[in-house]
Amino acid sequence: MKWKDFPAWLKCGIIGIIIGILTFLGNYLYQLWFESTKKGFIFAAVIETPSPIRILILFPFMIATALLVLVGLEVKGLAMGYISSNLLIFSFGLLVYFLIGAFIGWIVGKIKSKKCIVKS
């Protein structure tokens, strides 16, 4: 199956995952170069020094963190290691990015299908 044959929701979901990976890496490199991550928790700087752009961009990862806390997993690395908690946040964050992208793609697909019906 070629890229143009994928449904719109799947295309946007894959694009959402790519955006999530770039966001995660960008935030990690920014904190590595400009801020100290003393706690080992990658998203600690968002909580300590929030800015509207960082909050907006990293919102799916914050949703993933909240979901993990609600499930009962310790996120700040006390019960699990720092690496495993960051990997969990990363994987759940990518899932949230995929779901947001898939939802947007589903809406785009519905709009395009209605335009095709009107033209016929």
Biopython code that builds the backbone (N, CA, C, O; Angstrom):
import numpy as np
from Bio.PDB.StructureBuilder import StructureBuilder

atoms = [
    (1, "MET", "N", (0.831, -1.172, 0.000)),
    (1, "MET", "CA", (0.000, 0.000, 0.000)),
    (1, "MET", "C", (0.887, 1.251, 0.000)),
    (1, "MET", "O", (1.828, 1.351, 0.787)),
    (2, "LYS", "N", (0.587, 2.172, -0.862)),
    (2, "LYS", "CA", (1.362, 3.400, -0.971)),
    (2, "LYS", "C", (0.812, 4.444, -0.008)),
    (2, "LYS", "O", (-0.295, 4.318, 0.515)),
    (3, "TRP", "N", (1.622, 5.481, 0.209)),
    (3, "TRP", "CA", (1.246, 6.537, 1.139)),
    (3, "TRP", "C", (-0.065, 7.202, 0.732)),
    (3, "TRP", "O", (-0.900, 7.494, 1.588)),
    (4, "LYS", "N", (-0.253, 7.443, -0.562)),
    (4, "LYS", "CA", (-1.468, 8.130, -1.007)),
    (4, "LYS", "C", (-2.709, 7.248, -0.889)),
    (4, "LYS", "O", (-3.831, 7.752, -0.945)),
    (5, "ASP", "N", (-2.522, 5.936, -0.725)),
    (5, "ASP", "CA", (-3.656, 5.032, -0.556)),
    (5, "ASP", "C", (-4.113, 4.900, 0.896)),
    (5, "ASP", "O", (-5.179, 4.343, 1.158)),
    (6, "PHE", "N", (-3.315, 5.409, 1.844)),
    (6, "PHE", "CA", (-3.701, 5.330, 3.253)),
    (6, "PHE", "C", (-4.912, 6.215, 3.518)),
    (6, "PHE", "O", (-5.080, 7.245, 2.865)),
    (7, "PRO", "N", (-5.750, 5.827, 4.460)),
    (7, "PRO", "CA", (-6.843, 6.723, 4.853)),
    (7, "PRO", "C", (-6.280, 7.990, 5.504)),
    (7, "PRO", "O", (-5.153, 7.997, 6.001)),
    (8, "ALA", "N", (-7.068, 9.043, 5.493)),
    (8, "ALA", "CA", (-6.602, 10.338, 6.008)),
    (8, "ALA", "C", (-6.270, 10.258, 7.493)),
    (8, "ALA", "O", (-5.312, 10.890, 7.939)),
    (9, "TRP", "N", (-7.042, 9.492, 8.272)),
    (9, "TRP", "CA", (-6.784, 9.414, 9.711)),
    (9, "TRP", "C", (-5.436, 8.748, 9.994)),
    (9, "TRP", "O", (-4.743, 9.125, 10.940)),
    (10, "LEU", "N", (-5.061, 7.756, 9.174)),
    (10, "LEU", "CA", (-3.790, 7.072, 9.379)),
    (10, "LEU", "C", (-2.615, 7.965, 8.974)),
    (10, "LEU", "O", (-1.584, 7.981, 9.647)),
    (11, "LYS", "N", (-2.772, 8.702, 7.879)),
    (11, "LYS", "CA", (-1.726, 9.631, 7.460)),
    (11, "LYS", "C", (-1.449, 10.662, 8.552)),
    (11, "LYS", "O", (-0.300, 10.898, 8.924)),
    (12, "CYS", "N", (-2.520, 11.272, 9.057)),
    (12, "CYS", "CA", (-2.342, 12.299, 10.085)),
    (12, "CYS", "C", (-1.844, 11.702, 11.390)),
    (12, "CYS", "O", (-1.111, 12.365, 12.125)),
    (13, "GLY", "N", (-2.222, 10.467, 11.696)),
    (13, "GLY", "CA", (-1.700, 9.802, 12.885)),
    (13, "GLY", "C", (-0.207, 9.572, 12.796)),
    (13, "GLY", "O", (0.513, 9.767, 13.775)),
    (14, "ILE", "N", (0.267, 9.160, 11.628)),
    (14, "ILE", "CA", (1.706, 8.959, 11.424)),
    (14, "ILE", "C", (2.444, 10.292, 11.487)),
    (14, "ILE", "O", (3.531, 10.376, 12.059)),
    (15, "ILE", "N", (1.861, 11.324, 10.907)),
    (15, "ILE", "CA", (2.459, 12.659, 10.995)),
    (15, "ILE", "C", (2.495, 13.119, 12.452)),
    (15, "ILE", "O", (3.460, 13.755, 12.877)),
    (16, "GLY", "N", (1.450, 12.799, 13.218)),
    (16, "GLY", "CA", (1.427, 13.129, 14.637)),
    (16, "GLY", "C", (2.545, 12.445, 15.403)),
    (16, "GLY", "O", (3.157, 13.057, 16.278)),
    (17, "ILE", "N", (2.823, 11.181, 15.087)),
    (17, "ILE", "CA", (3.921, 10.471, 15.737)),
    (17, "ILE", "C", (5.265, 11.131, 15.400)),
    (17, "ILE", "O", (6.120, 11.283, 16.273)),
    (18, "ILE", "N", (5.446, 11.518, 14.143)),
    (18, "ILE", "CA", (6.693, 12.182, 13.740)),
    (18, "ILE", "C", (6.849, 13.508, 14.483)),
    (18, "ILE", "O", (7.941, 13.835, 14.948)),
    (19, "ILE", "N", (5.769, 14.265, 14.595)),
    (19, "ILE", "CA", (5.812, 15.529, 15.343)),
    (19, "ILE", "C", (6.127, 15.262, 16.808)),
    (19, "ILE", "O", (6.877, 16.013, 17.431)),
    (20, "GLY", "N", (5.560, 14.200, 17.359)),
    (20, "GLY", "CA", (5.838, 13.852, 18.749)),
    (20, "GLY", "C", (7.296, 13.505, 18.986)),
    (20, "GLY", "O", (7.885, 13.928, 19.981)),
    (21, "ILE", "N", (7.877, 12.740, 18.081)),
    (21, "ILE", "CA", (9.295, 12.380, 18.208)),
    (21, "ILE", "C", (10.171, 13.632, 18.112)),
    (21, "ILE", "O", (11.089, 13.808, 18.914)),
    (22, "LEU", "N", (9.895, 14.497, 17.143)),
    (22, "LEU", "CA", (10.681, 15.727, 16.998)),
    (22, "LEU", "C", (10.515, 16.635, 18.209)),
    (22, "LEU", "O", (11.477, 17.269, 18.642)),
    (23, "THR", "N", (9.315, 16.705, 18.758)),
    (23, "THR", "CA", (9.070, 17.520, 19.941)),
    (23, "THR", "C", (9.831, 16.982, 21.141)),
    (23, "THR", "O", (10.453, 17.741, 21.884)),
    (24, "PHE", "N", (9.778, 15.671, 21.324)),
    (24, "PHE", "CA", (10.466, 15.048, 22.448)),
    (24, "PHE", "C", (11.973, 15.275, 22.350)),
    (24, "PHE", "O", (12.615, 15.660, 23.328)),
    (25, "LEU", "N", (12.530, 15.035, 21.168)),
    (25, "LEU", "CA", (13.969, 15.233, 20.981)),
    (25, "LEU", "C", (14.364, 16.701, 21.120)),
    (25, "LEU", "O", (15.398, 17.018, 21.708)),
    (26, "GLY", "N", (13.542, 17.590, 20.577)),
    (26, "GLY", "CA", (13.822, 19.019, 20.701)),
    (26, "GLY", "C", (13.807, 19.482, 22.143)),
    (26, "GLY", "O", (14.672, 20.252, 22.561)),
    (27, "ASN", "N", (12.830, 19.018, 22.908)),
    (27, "ASN", "CA", (12.764, 19.385, 24.324)),
    (27, "ASN", "C", (13.949, 18.805, 25.087)),
    (27, "ASN", "O", (14.533, 19.476, 25.937)),
    (28, "TYR", "N", (14.300, 17.568, 24.785)),
    (28, "TYR", "CA", (15.425, 16.925, 25.466)),
    (28, "TYR", "C", (16.735, 17.658, 25.171)),
    (28, "TYR", "O", (17.513, 17.927, 26.086)),
    (29, "LEU", "N", (16.981, 17.981, 23.902)),
    (29, "LEU", "CA", (18.211, 18.686, 23.543)),
    (29, "LEU", "C", (18.237, 20.099, 24.123)),
    (29, "LEU", "O", (19.289, 20.577, 24.546)),
    (30, "TYR", "N", (17.090, 20.763, 24.143)),
    (30, "TYR", "CA", (17.017, 22.105, 24.731)),
    (30, "TYR", "C", (17.384, 22.054, 26.207)),
    (30, "TYR", "O", (18.160, 22.878, 26.692)),
    (31, "GLN", "N", (16.823, 21.082, 26.915)),
    (31, "GLN", "CA", (17.133, 20.972, 28.341)),
    (31, "GLN", "C", (18.572, 20.528, 28.565)),
    (31, "GLN", "O", (19.198, 20.921, 29.550)),
    (32, "LEU", "N", (19.093, 19.724, 27.670)),
    (32, "LEU", "CA", (20.467, 19.254, 27.808)),
    (32, "LEU", "C", (21.456, 20.396, 27.656)),
    (32, "LEU", "O", (22.442, 20.465, 28.389)),
    (33, "TRP", "N", (21.198, 21.301, 26.700)),
    (33, "TRP", "CA", (22.123, 22.387, 26.431)),
    (33, "TRP", "C", (21.885, 23.619, 27.296)),
    (33, "TRP", "O", (22.843, 24.263, 27.723)),
    (34, "PHE", "N", (20.633, 23.957, 27.559)),
    (34, "PHE", "CA", (20.344, 25.234, 28.202)),
    (34, "PHE", "C", (19.892, 25.123, 29.655)),
    (34, "PHE", "O", (20.005, 26.089, 30.410)),
    (35, "GLU", "N", (19.395, 23.989, 30.047)),
    (35, "GLU", "CA", (18.903, 23.837, 31.405)),
    (35, "GLU", "C", (19.478, 22.570, 32.000)),
    (35, "GLU", "O", (19.852, 21.642, 31.282)),
    (36, "SER", "N", (19.543, 22.542, 33.286)),
    (36, "SER", "CA", (20.042, 21.330, 33.927)),
    (36, "SER", "C", (18.864, 20.438, 34.285)),
    (36, "SER", "O", (17.867, 20.903, 34.835)),
    (37, "THR", "N", (18.982, 19.177, 33.975)),
    (37, "THR", "CA", (17.955, 18.208, 34.352)),
    (37, "THR", "C", (18.487, 17.414, 35.538)),
    (37, "THR", "O", (18.824, 16.236, 35.418)),
    (38, "LYS", "N", (18.554, 18.082, 36.682)),
    (38, "LYS", "CA", (19.106, 17.473, 37.882)),
    (38, "LYS", "C", (18.269, 16.289, 38.356)),
    (38, "LYS", "O", (18.795, 15.319, 38.903)),
    (39, "LYS", "N", (16.987, 16.383, 38.142)),
    (39, "LYS", "CA", (16.100, 15.354, 38.653)),
    (39, "LYS", "C", (16.038, 14.136, 37.748)),
    (39, "LYS", "O", (15.514, 13.099, 38.154)),
    (40, "GLY", "N", (16.556, 14.233, 36.543)),
    (40, "GLY", "CA", (16.506, 13.119, 35.616)),
    (40, "GLY", "C", (15.160, 12.977, 34.936)),
    (40, "GLY", "O", (14.968, 12.080, 34.115)),
    (41, "PHE", "N", (14.240, 13.842, 35.266)),
    (41, "PHE", "CA", (12.892, 13.797, 34.705)),
    (41, "PHE", "C", (12.847, 14.804, 33.576)),
    (41, "PHE", "O", (12.982, 16.005, 33.813)),
    (42, "ILE", "N", (12.662, 14.344, 32.370)),
    (42, "ILE", "CA", (12.808, 15.192, 31.186)),
    (42, "ILE", "C", (11.842, 16.374, 31.197)),
    (42, "ILE", "O", (12.195, 17.459, 30.733)),
    (43, "PHE", "N", (10.650, 16.186, 31.709)),
    (43, "PHE", "CA", (9.653, 17.250, 31.645)),
    (43, "PHE", "C", (9.583, 18.067, 32.922)),
    (43, "PHE", "O", (8.610, 18.791, 33.132)),
    (44, "ALA", "N", (10.601, 17.968, 33.788)),
    (44, "ALA", "CA", (10.616, 18.745, 35.027)),
    (44, "ALA", "C", (10.702, 20.233, 34.740)),
    (44, "ALA", "O", (10.124, 21.038, 35.471)),
    (45, "ALA", "N", (11.422, 20.613, 33.678)),
    (45, "ALA", "CA", (11.578, 22.032, 33.362)),
    (45, "ALA", "C", (10.261, 22.665, 32.935)),
    (45, "ALA", "O", (10.061, 23.861, 33.145)),
    (46, "VAL", "N", (9.372, 21.901, 32.349)),
    (46, "VAL", "CA", (8.071, 22.441, 31.961)),
    (46, "VAL", "C", (7.280, 22.788, 33.209)),
    (46, "VAL", "O", (6.558, 23.785, 33.240)),
    (47, "ILE", "N", (7.417, 21.966, 34.235)),
    (47, "ILE", "CA", (6.704, 22.208, 35.476)),
    (47, "ILE", "C", (7.352, 23.355, 36.243)),
    (47, "ILE", "O", (6.650, 24.193, 36.808)),
    (48, "GLU", "N", (8.692, 23.404, 36.269)),
    (48, "GLU", "CA", (9.400, 24.417, 37.046)),
    (48, "GLU", "C", (9.387, 25.785, 36.372)),
    (48, "GLU", "O", (9.115, 26.788, 37.032)),
    (49, "THR", "N", (9.672, 25.847, 35.082)),
    (49, "THR", "CA", (9.706, 27.122, 34.359)),
    (49, "THR", "C", (8.799, 27.027, 33.141)),
    (49, "THR", "O", (9.282, 26.852, 32.023)),
    (50, "PRO", "N", (7.497, 27.138, 33.343)),
    (50, "PRO", "CA", (6.585, 26.976, 32.210)),
    (50, "PRO", "C", (6.589, 28.208, 31.299)),
    (50, "PRO", "O", (6.698, 29.344, 31.761)),
    (51, "SER", "N", (6.471, 27.957, 30.035)),
    (51, "SER", "CA", (6.233, 29.015, 29.067)),
    (51, "SER", "C", (5.064, 28.534, 28.209)),
    (51, "SER", "O", (4.899, 27.332, 28.003)),
    (52, "PRO", "N", (4.262, 29.454, 27.714)),
    (52, "PRO", "CA", (3.068, 29.027, 26.959)),
    (52, "PRO", "C", (3.380, 28.146, 25.752)),
    (52, "PRO", "O", (2.621, 27.223, 25.458)),
    (53, "ILE", "N", (4.473, 28.411, 25.052)),
    (53, "ILE", "CA", (4.803, 27.623, 23.874)),
    (53, "ILE", "C", (5.200, 26.209, 24.270)),
    (53, "ILE", "O", (4.765, 25.241, 23.646)),
    (54, "ARG", "N", (6.025, 26.088, 25.307)),
    (54, "ARG", "CA", (6.444, 24.752, 25.746)),
    (54, "ARG", "C", (5.263, 23.946, 26.264)),
    (54, "ARG", "O", (5.161, 22.746, 26.008)),
    (55, "ILE", "N", (4.384, 24.599, 26.983)),
    (55, "ILE", "CA", (3.207, 23.884, 27.494)),
    (55, "ILE", "C", (2.340, 23.413, 26.336)),
    (55, "ILE", "O", (1.867, 22.276, 26.341)),
    (56, "LEU", "N", (2.127, 24.267, 25.350)),
    (56, "LEU", "CA", (1.283, 23.897, 24.208)),
    (56, "LEU", "C", (1.898, 22.763, 23.405)),
    (56, "LEU", "O", (1.195, 21.831, 23.015)),
    (57, "ILE", "N", (3.183, 22.827, 23.156)),
    (57, "ILE", "CA", (3.851, 21.802, 22.350)),
    (57, "ILE", "C", (3.928, 20.470, 23.101)),
    (57, "ILE", "O", (3.738, 19.407, 22.509)),
    (58, "LEU", "N", (4.203, 20.532, 24.388)),
    (58, "LEU", "CA", (4.393, 19.312, 25.171)),
    (58, "LEU", "C", (3.117, 18.838, 25.866)),
    (58, "LEU", "O", (3.172, 17.937, 26.704)),
    (59, "PHE", "N", (1.982, 19.425, 25.535)),
    (59, "PHE", "CA", (0.723, 19.057, 26.181)),
    (59, "PHE", "C", (0.402, 17.564, 26.066)),
    (59, "PHE", "O", (-0.025, 16.972, 27.056)),
    (60, "PRO", "N", (0.587, 16.933, 24.910)),
    (60, "PRO", "CA", (0.325, 15.482, 24.865)),
    (60, "PRO", "C", (1.195, 14.667, 25.808)),
    (60, "PRO", "O", (0.739, 13.666, 26.359)),
    (61, "PHE", "N", (2.442, 15.082, 26.002)),
    (61, "PHE", "CA", (3.293, 14.366, 26.944)),
    (61, "PHE", "C", (2.830, 14.597, 28.385)),
    (61, "PHE", "O", (2.965, 13.716, 29.234)),
    (62, "MET", "N", (2.283, 15.786, 28.655)),
    (62, "MET", "CA", (1.740, 16.041, 29.989)),
    (62, "MET", "C", (0.485, 15.206, 30.228)),
    (62, "MET", "O", (0.257, 14.732, 31.341)),
    (63, "ILE", "N", (-0.331, 15.023, 29.184)),
    (63, "ILE", "CA", (-1.501, 14.148, 29.300)),
    (63, "ILE", "C", (-1.042, 12.726, 29.598)),
    (63, "ILE", "O", (-1.623, 12.048, 30.445)),
    (64, "ALA", "N", (-0.004, 12.276, 28.907)),
    (64, "ALA", "CA", (0.515, 10.931, 29.138)),
    (64, "ALA", "C", (1.028, 10.781, 30.566)),
    (64, "ALA", "O", (0.808, 9.745, 31.194)),
    (65, "THR", "N", (1.704, 11.795, 31.084)),
    (65, "THR", "CA", (2.188, 11.750, 32.456)),
    (65, "THR", "C", (1.029, 11.674, 33.438)),
    (65, "THR", "O", (1.070, 10.896, 34.392)),
    (66, "ALA", "N", (-0.006, 12.478, 33.210)),
    (66, "ALA", "CA", (-1.171, 12.451, 34.093)),
    (66, "ALA", "C", (-1.861, 11.088, 34.048)),
    (66, "ALA", "O", (-2.302, 10.583, 35.081)),
    (67, "LEU", "N", (-1.957, 10.493, 32.862)),
    (67, "LEU", "CA", (-2.575, 9.168, 32.760)),
    (67, "LEU", "C", (-1.763, 8.115, 33.508)),
    (67, "LEU", "O", (-2.328, 7.232, 34.153)),
    (68, "LEU", "N", (-0.452, 8.210, 33.420)),
    (68, "LEU", "CA", (0.388, 7.257, 34.137)),
    (68, "LEU", "C", (0.250, 7.423, 35.649)),
    (68, "LEU", "O", (0.266, 6.437, 36.385)),
    (69, "VAL", "N", (0.114, 8.656, 36.112)),
    (69, "VAL", "CA", (-0.076, 8.885, 37.543)),
    (69, "VAL", "C", (-1.436, 8.355, 37.978)),
    (69, "VAL", "O", (-1.561, 7.771, 39.054)),
    (70, "LEU", "N", (-2.455, 8.556, 37.145)),
    (70, "LEU", "CA", (-3.794, 8.047, 37.481)),
    (70, "LEU", "C", (-3.831, 6.527, 37.531)),
    (70, "LEU", "O", (-4.556, 5.947, 38.339)),
    (71, "VAL", "N", (-3.055, 5.884, 36.676)),
    (71, "VAL", "CA", (-2.998, 4.426, 36.680)),
    (71, "VAL", "C", (-2.287, 3.922, 37.929)),
    (71, "VAL", "O", (-2.515, 2.796, 38.370)),
    (72, "GLY", "N", (-1.436, 4.750, 38.488)),
    (72, "GLY", "CA", (-0.755, 4.366, 39.713)),
    (72, "GLY", "C", (0.726, 4.143, 39.561)),
    (72, "GLY", "O", (1.384, 3.703, 40.504)),
    (73, "LEU", "N", (1.267, 4.436, 38.391)),
    (73, "LEU", "CA", (2.705, 4.293, 38.193)),
    (73, "LEU", "C", (3.408, 5.552, 38.682)),
    (73, "LEU", "O", (2.973, 6.666, 38.388)),
    (74, "GLU", "N", (4.473, 5.378, 39.413)),
    (74, "GLU", "CA", (5.254, 6.519, 39.893)),
    (74, "GLU", "C", (6.067, 7.049, 38.719)),
    (74, "GLU", "O", (6.838, 6.309, 38.109)),
    (75, "VAL", "N", (5.898, 8.320, 38.408)),
    (75, "VAL", "CA", (6.504, 8.858, 37.196)),
    (75, "VAL", "C", (7.867, 9.488, 37.449)),
    (75, "VAL", "O", (8.719, 9.458, 36.562)),
    (76, "LYS", "N", (8.098, 10.045, 38.602)),
    (76, "LYS", "CA", (9.337, 10.791, 38.814)),
    (76, "LYS", "C", (10.518, 9.900, 39.122)),
    (76, "LYS", "O", (11.573, 10.402, 39.510)),
    (77, "GLY", "N", (10.381, 8.603, 38.966)),
    (77, "GLY", "CA", (11.535, 7.742, 39.045)),
    (77, "GLY", "C", (11.774, 7.116, 40.396)),
    (77, "GLY", "O", (12.817, 6.493, 40.595)),
    (78, "LEU", "N", (10.856, 7.251, 41.336)),
    (78, "LEU", "CA", (11.090, 6.663, 42.650)),
    (78, "LEU", "C", (10.843, 5.160, 42.633)),
    (78, "LEU", "O", (11.632, 4.395, 43.188)),
    (79, "ALA", "N", (9.773, 4.739, 42.009)),
    (79, "ALA", "CA", (9.478, 3.309, 41.950)),
    (79, "ALA", "C", (10.177, 2.659, 40.759)),
    (79, "ALA", "O", (10.671, 1.536, 40.862)),
    (80, "MET", "N", (10.218, 3.351, 39.657)),
    (80, "MET", "CA", (10.909, 2.854, 38.474)),
    (80, "MET", "C", (12.178, 3.678, 38.318)),
    (80, "MET", "O", (12.383, 4.644, 39.053)),
    (81, "GLY", "N", (13.018, 3.313, 37.385)),
    (81, "GLY", "CA", (14.204, 4.111, 37.119)),
    (81, "GLY", "C", (13.835, 5.345, 36.308)),
    (81, "GLY", "O", (12.747, 5.427, 35.738)),
    (82, "TYR", "N", (14.756, 6.300, 36.263)),
    (82, "TYR", "CA", (14.516, 7.506, 35.467)),
    (82, "TYR", "C", (14.315, 7.165, 34.001)),
    (82, "TYR", "O", (13.441, 7.726, 33.341)),
    (83, "ILE", "N", (15.115, 6.256, 33.498)),
    (83, "ILE", "CA", (15.038, 5.912, 32.082)),
    (83, "ILE", "C", (13.711, 5.247, 31.765)),
    (83, "ILE", "O", (13.077, 5.580, 30.764)),
    (84, "SER", "N", (13.284, 4.318, 32.597)),
    (84, "SER", "CA", (12.027, 3.626, 32.301)),
    (84, "SER", "C", (10.832, 4.560, 32.425)),
    (84, "SER", "O", (9.879, 4.435, 31.656)),
    (85, "SER", "N", (10.858, 5.492, 33.372)),
    (85, "SER", "CA", (9.737, 6.425, 33.481)),
    (85, "SER", "C", (9.696, 7.353, 32.281)),
    (85, "SER", "O", (8.614, 7.660, 31.780)),
    (86, "ASN", "N", (10.860, 7.812, 31.803)),
    (86, "ASN", "CA", (10.885, 8.664, 30.617)),
    (86, "ASN", "C", (10.466, 7.895, 29.369)),
    (86, "ASN", "O", (9.819, 8.458, 28.486)),
    (87, "LEU", "N", (10.828, 6.615, 29.287)),
    (87, "LEU", "CA", (10.388, 5.803, 28.145)),
    (87, "LEU", "C", (8.871, 5.595, 28.167)),
    (87, "LEU", "O", (8.224, 5.612, 27.120)),
    (88, "LEU", "N", (8.313, 5.402, 29.351)),
    (88, "LEU", "CA", (6.858, 5.274, 29.442)),
    (88, "LEU", "C", (6.173, 6.560, 29.019)),
    (88, "LEU", "O", (5.197, 6.531, 28.269)),
    (89, "ILE", "N", (6.677, 7.682, 29.495)),
    (89, "ILE", "CA", (6.094, 8.972, 29.106)),
    (89, "ILE", "C", (6.240, 9.171, 27.606)),
    (89, "ILE", "O", (5.310, 9.640, 26.950)),
    (90, "PHE", "N", (7.392, 8.820, 27.058)),
    (90, "PHE", "CA", (7.623, 8.955, 25.620)),
    (90, "PHE", "C", (6.631, 8.110, 24.825)),
    (90, "PHE", "O", (6.023, 8.603, 23.874)),
    (91, "SER", "N", (6.459, 6.835, 25.205)),
    (91, "SER", "CA", (5.571, 5.956, 24.442)),
    (91, "SER", "C", (4.112, 6.367, 24.585)),
    (91, "SER", "O", (3.378, 6.372, 23.596)),
    (92, "PHE", "N", (3.676, 6.711, 25.787)),
    (92, "PHE", "CA", (2.290, 7.161, 25.948)),
    (92, "PHE", "C", (2.078, 8.518, 25.284)),
    (92, "PHE", "O", (1.001, 8.785, 24.751)),
    (93, "GLY", "N", (3.097, 9.377, 25.312)),
    (93, "GLY", "CA", (2.998, 10.670, 24.627)),
    (93, "GLY", "C", (2.850, 10.502, 23.126)),
    (93, "GLY", "O", (2.074, 11.216, 22.491)),
    (94, "LEU", "N", (3.595, 9.556, 22.553)),
    (94, "LEU", "CA", (3.448, 9.293, 21.121)),
    (94, "LEU", "C", (2.062, 8.744, 20.805)),
    (94, "LEU", "O", (1.491, 9.055, 19.759)),
    (95, "LEU", "N", (1.525, 7.936, 21.696)),
    (95, "LEU", "CA", (0.164, 7.437, 21.504)),
    (95, "LEU", "C", (-0.838, 8.582, 21.504)),
    (95, "LEU", "O", (-1.766, 8.599, 20.695)),
    (96, "VAL", "N", (-0.654, 9.541, 22.411)),
    (96, "VAL", "CA", (-1.548, 10.703, 22.449)),
    (96, "VAL", "C", (-1.389, 11.538, 21.181)),
    (96, "VAL", "O", (-2.381, 11.990, 20.609)),
    (97, "TYR", "N", (-0.139, 11.749, 20.734)),
    (97, "TYR", "CA", (0.082, 12.467, 19.476)),
    (97, "TYR", "C", (-0.580, 11.740, 18.307)),
    (97, "TYR", "O", (-1.175, 12.381, 17.440)),
    (98, "PHE", "N", (-0.482, 10.406, 18.275)),
    (98, "PHE", "CA", (-1.119, 9.641, 17.209)),
    (98, "PHE", "C", (-2.639, 9.812, 17.257)),
    (98, "PHE", "O", (-3.275, 10.010, 16.222)),
    (99, "LEU", "N", (-3.215, 9.736, 18.446)),
    (99, "LEU", "CA", (-4.667, 9.872, 18.568)),
    (99, "LEU", "C", (-5.147, 11.257, 18.162)),
    (99, "LEU", "O", (-6.188, 11.391, 17.519)),
    (100, "ILE", "N", (-4.389, 12.295, 18.536)),
    (100, "ILE", "CA", (-4.752, 13.656, 18.115)),
    (100, "ILE", "C", (-4.660, 13.774, 16.599)),
    (100, "ILE", "O", (-5.563, 14.322, 15.967)),
    (101, "GLY", "N", (-3.579, 13.265, 16.010)),
    (101, "GLY", "CA", (-3.426, 13.311, 14.558)),
    (101, "GLY", "C", (-4.489, 12.498, 13.844)),
    (101, "GLY", "O", (-5.009, 12.923, 12.812)),
    (102, "ALA", "N", (-4.818, 11.320, 14.390)),
    (102, "ALA", "CA", (-5.844, 10.482, 13.773)),
    (102, "ALA", "C", (-7.211, 11.160, 13.835)),
    (102, "ALA", "O", (-7.996, 11.067, 12.892)),
    (103, "PHE", "N", (-7.492, 11.834, 14.937)),
    (103, "PHE", "CA", (-8.769, 12.548, 15.057)),
    (103, "PHE", "C", (-8.856, 13.683, 14.045)),
    (103, "PHE", "O", (-9.884, 13.865, 13.394)),
    (104, "ILE", "N", (-7.766, 14.450, 13.915)),
    (104, "ILE", "CA", (-7.742, 15.528, 12.923)),
    (104, "ILE", "C", (-7.875, 14.954, 11.518)),
    (104, "ILE", "O", (-8.603, 15.504, 10.692)),
    (105, "GLY", "N", (-7.178, 13.854, 11.237)),
    (105, "GLY", "CA", (-7.277, 13.216, 9.923)),
    (105, "GLY", "C", (-8.658, 12.661, 9.649)),
    (105, "GLY", "O", (-9.132, 12.708, 8.514)),
    (106, "TRP", "N", (-9.315, 12.133, 10.679)),
    (106, "TRP", "CA", (-10.681, 11.636, 10.521)),
    (106, "TRP", "C", (-11.621, 12.773, 10.123)),
    (106, "TRP", "O", (-12.472, 12.607, 9.249)),
    (107, "ILE", "N", (-11.459, 13.932, 10.772)),
    (107, "ILE", "CA", (-12.284, 15.095, 10.428)),
    (107, "ILE", "C", (-11.995, 15.552, 9.002)),
    (107, "ILE", "O", (-12.916, 15.852, 8.242)),
    (108, "VAL", "N", (-10.707, 15.605, 8.640)),
    (108, "VAL", "CA", (-10.327, 16.005, 7.274)),
    (108, "VAL", "C", (-10.911, 15.017, 6.263)),
    (108, "VAL", "O", (-11.412, 15.428, 5.216)),
    (109, "GLY", "N", (-10.851, 13.729, 6.564)),
    (109, "GLY", "CA", (-11.409, 12.721, 5.669)),
    (109, "GLY", "C", (-12.911, 12.877, 5.488)),
    (109, "GLY", "O", (-13.426, 12.717, 4.382)),
    (110, "LYS", "N", (-13.621, 13.193, 6.582)),
    (110, "LYS", "CA", (-15.062, 13.423, 6.483)),
    (110, "LYS", "C", (-15.372, 14.634, 5.620)),
    (110, "LYS", "O", (-16.306, 14.604, 4.818)),
    (111, "ILE", "N", (-14.599, 15.697, 5.777)),
    (111, "ILE", "CA", (-14.822, 16.902, 4.978)),
    (111, "ILE", "C", (-14.543, 16.624, 3.505)),
    (111, "ILE", "O", (-15.305, 17.050, 2.637)),
    (112, "LYS", "N", (-13.460, 15.915, 3.223)),
    (112, "LYS", "CA", (-13.136, 15.593, 1.828)),
    (112, "LYS", "C", (-14.180, 14.679, 1.206)),
    (112, "LYS", "O", (-14.522, 14.845, 0.035)),
    (113, "SER", "N", (-14.693, 13.715, 1.969)),
    (113, "SER", "CA", (-15.693, 12.812, 1.401)),
    (113, "SER", "C", (-17.004, 13.547, 1.131)),
    (113, "SER", "O", (-17.707, 13.218, 0.175)),
    (114, "LYS", "N", (-17.343, 14.533, 1.956)),
    (114, "LYS", "CA", (-18.556, 15.312, 1.703)),
    (114, "LYS", "C", (-18.394, 16.206, 0.480)),
    (114, "LYS", "O", (-19.353, 16.430, -0.258)),
    (115, "LYS", "N", (-17.178, 16.721, 0.262)),
    (115, "LYS", "CA", (-16.927, 17.530, -0.926)),
    (115, "LYS", "C", (-17.033, 16.674, -2.179)),
    (115, "LYS", "O", (-17.519, 17.140, -3.210)),
    (116, "CYS", "N", (-16.578, 15.415, -2.098)),
    (116, "CYS", "CA", (-16.686, 14.520, -3.266)),
    (116, "CYS", "C", (-18.130, 14.186, -3.557)),
    (116, "CYS", "O", (-18.514, 14.067, -4.721)),
    (117, "ILE", "N", (-18.946, 14.030, -2.513)),
    (117, "ILE", "CA", (-20.371, 13.711, -2.719)),
    (117, "ILE", "C", (-21.092, 14.899, -3.336)),
    (117, "ILE", "O", (-21.947, 14.712, -4.202)),
    (118, "VAL", "N", (-20.766, 16.118, -2.911)),
    (118, "VAL", "CA", (-21.415, 17.323, -3.429)),
    (118, "VAL", "C", (-21.035, 17.532, -4.894)),
    (118, "VAL", "O", (-21.880, 17.950, -5.685)),
    (119, "LYS", "N", (-19.795, 17.253, -5.273)),
    (119, "LYS", "CA", (-19.356, 17.433, -6.661)),
    (119, "LYS", "C", (-19.989, 16.430, -7.600)),
    (119, "LYS", "O", (-20.166, 16.728, -8.782)),
    (120, "SER", "N", (-20.334, 15.252, -7.114)),
    (120, "SER", "CA", (-20.892, 14.207, -7.985)),
    (120, "SER", "C", (-22.279, 14.488, -8.430)),
    (120, "SER", "O", (-22.864, 13.693, -9.164)),
]
sb = StructureBuilder()
sb.init_structure("model")
sb.init_model(0)
sb.init_chain("A")
sb.init_seg("    ")
for serial, (resi, resn, name, xyz) in enumerate(atoms, 1):
    if name == "N":
        sb.init_residue(resn, " ", resi, " ")
    sb.init_atom(name, np.array(xyz, "f"), 0.0, 1.0, " ", f" {name:<3s}", serial, name[0])
structure = sb.get_structure()
